[in-house]
């Protein structure tokens, strides 16, 4: 049985951001929550749960891990990097994440 990726738009009809995501990934969930907190629209691409079948993620990043956020020409990996980028570029009044 072949697992099809389910894609959806969250928010506006023509979002600028694209999130490569897996619904069961906790790091992805944190990024989705930050996008919602900042009220940002994004195109959500739910990738295959089997890492080696995430060919679209590998083409973008050279690795199979999610989350991956694409903002124009900028491609970000790792939830900490994505959260920091979102707060710096889109979070006017948001609390900045702390790194320990």
N, C-alpha and C positions, 0 to 999 in steps of 0.2 A: 504494500500500500504506500503510495507516494504522499508525502505531507506537503500540502500547498501552503505557501505563505499568505497570510491575510494582511492586507494593507488597508489603512483607513486614514482619513483626514480628521485631525482633532482641532476644532476651532474654525477659523476662516476657511474659505474654499480654496484659496491659493496661498498656502503657507510658504514661508521662506526657509524654514528649518525642516530637516528630515532626521528622524530617529530610527536607527536600526536597533531592534528591541526583541526581547523574549519575555513573554508574560510572566514566566516563573522565576525570572532573574531579579534578585533583590537590588542589585546595583542599578538595573534598569528602572525598577520601581521608584527609587530615590530620584532619578532623573525625571521621570514622568511627573512625580509630585512637584518638583521644582518648576517644571514647565507650566503646570497647572497653577501653582502659587504666583508665578509671574504673569499669568494669563496670556501665555504665548501659544499661538497656533503652530501646529507642526504636522507633517506627514509621517505617519507611524508605519514602519515596515516590520512586521512580526516575522522574525527569521526562524529557520528550522531549529528545533531543539538539539539536533545532532550537530555538534560544532563543525565537523568536517564537511557537512553539506551546506554550509553558509558561504557559498561561492561569491555572492555579491559583496559580502563583508570582506572577504579575502581580497577581492579585486580592489576595493577601496583602501584597505589598511595594511595588507600583507599579513594579517592574522585573523583568527576566527572568533575572537571574543567580542561580546556586546556588553554595554551599550556603545554605540557609535553615533555621534551627532554630526550632521553636515549642515553648515551654514554658508551658503554660497560656495566659494572655493575652499573654505576652511573645513578640515576633517579632524574631529576630535575623538579620542578614545579614552577609556577609563573614566569612571564616574566622578572622581575627584577633579580631574581636569575639566570635564564637561560642566560640573556645578560651578566651579570657579569662573569659567568663561561666561556662563549664563548670567551670573550675578554681576560681573564686571561690565558686560555689554548690554544687558537688558534689565538689570535690577536697580532701578532708581532708588527705591526706598527699602529694598529687601535687606535682610540681615545677611552679611557675608559669611560663608562657611569658614569654620576655623580648622586649621591644620595643626595636629598635635605632633 
